[in-house]
Amino acid sequence: MSYSVGQVAGFAGVTVRTLHHYDDIGLLVPSERSHAGHRRYNDADLDRLQQILFYRELGFPLDEVAALLDDPDADPREHLRRRHELLTARIEKLQKMAAAVEHAMEARTMGIDLTPEERFEVFGDKDPAQYAEETEQRWGNTEAYAESRRRAATYTKEDWKRIQAEVDDWQERYAALVAAGERPTGEAAMDLAEEHRQHISRWYFEVPYEMHRCFAEMYVSDERFKAYYDAMRPGLAEHLREAILANAGRRTAGS
């Protein structure tokens, strides 16, 4: 059974010109010729074409494809093993790319209009959109959430870098304060708690003291927030909770 160049082109989804080129460079020379001199391909030729197209899909240049297929020490099982390894690596790469695109889509729902590369540059391995869906479910109907999205949609990469720099600086100072044994009801801790509130108010939405109290309780009761703050310094989540409550108390006393 043999096939014409047109038939093979149709089977493989390539052009006749491509098959002619492969023949000219010796990459895929048809096993037969008709009486009129036309190219005829048999099943072995089709198997080789399949391998060529596989390696081309993975980005191999034609000279490397030829070297792989014409390796005298390689047997069919070796080719299959190599193709399996390459395909597995390609799948993993595509999965990572798909995840990056998905995260970028999530970021847009939060108003963070950055490419995956820019987001990694700004936030590192901390994903600000990780809980985007849950955030919208819990607070999507609130004015605070709407205000946060309005503001975030206007921020540039430089704005996000400044925001993250402020967060990193605050975290370092608060962790040092806890390490030094400062009381959460002390002036230094309460001042940092106030700075925490003002940071959110400046960049996202206005945080009254009563709302800040609610945040403080969530930082301890929600295991994810507690883990986030305790990762800076063991016990920091509970310490921050007490500092926020103390700060709110002194700021609203008599009001």
Secondary structure, 3 states (H helix, E strand, C coil): CCEEHHHHHHHHCCCHHHHHHHHHCCCCCCCEECCCCCEEECHHHHHHHHHHHHHHHCCCCHHHHHHHHCCCCCCHHHHHHHHHHHHHHHHHHHHHHHHHHHHHHHHHHCCCCCCHHHHHHHHCCCCCCCCHHHHHHHHCCCHHHHHHHHHHCCCCHHHHHHHHHHHHHHHHHHHHHHHCCCCCCCHHHHHHHHHHHHHHHHHCCCCCHHHHHHHHHHHHHCHHHHHHHHCCCCCHHHHHHHHHHHHHHHHHCCC
